[in-house]
Amino acid sequence: MKTPEELEEWVAERAQSFEEAFSAGKFGQAAMAAEQIYTVLRFISMEQEAEQIMDKLGWDRIEKAFAEARINVKRGSDYKKAV
């Protein structure tokens, strides 16, 4: 289990990863970073903090990351279909 300081550092690293990936157009990586933050914080009963961080990242940008990641998934015959 991480200490509160370690958790705060981890969240900051994930948020930075989201920003960098989104800016570089790597929407799958951006979506993964946002989902990791949201899922982990909600799992440890920090729902309010999870919502605040998602607000800071921007829900519209998070939604765009997930939408673009779905479009760009390549899986054989279902290329360009939502996952």
N, C-alpha and C positions, 0 to 999 in steps of 0.2 A: 504494500500500500504506500502510496506517495504521501509525503508531508504536504500541508497546505502550500508551502512555498514551492515545492517541486511541482505540484499540480498547477499552480499559477504560471510557473515557467513553461510547463508543457503546453498549456492553453495558449500562451503567447506565441510559442513556436509554431503551433498548428495554425493560429490566426495569420501569422506571417507567411506560412506556407500557402495558405489560401490566397492571400494577396499576391504573392509572387506568381503562383500558378495561374490565377485569373488574369493577371496582367500579361502573362506570356501566352494566353490562349489555350492553356492546358486545362480544359474544363473538367476532365475526369479527375485529375489530381486535386483541383480546387474543390470539387464536390466531395471527394473523399475526406479532405481535411475538415470541411465544415461538418460533415456527418460524424466524424470522430469526436469533435468537440461536443456536438449536441448530444450524441448517444452516451458518451462517458459521463458528462455532467448530469444528465437526467437519470442515469443508472445509479449514481450516488446521491440522488435526491437533491440536486442543485438545479431544479427546473428554472427558477427565476434567473439565476446566473447564466444558464444556457440561453434563455430568451434574450437577455441583455447583450450577450456576445453576438448572437445572430443579428440583432438589431444594429450593432456596430458594424458588422460585416456588410450588412444590407441584404434584406430578404430578396429584393429584386435581383441582385447579383447572384445570390445563392440559387434562386430558381433558374436563372439563366445558365449557371454552371451545370446544374442537373439536366436541364433540357438539352444543352449542347452535348453533354456527355452521352446521353441516350442516342442522339442522332449519329454520333461519331463511332458508336460501337460497331465493330465488324465481326460478325460471327457466321461465316459461310453464307448459306442461302438467305438468312434473314438480315443481310446487310442493309443499313439505313432504316431499320424498323426499331420502334421503341422496345426496350428490354422489359 
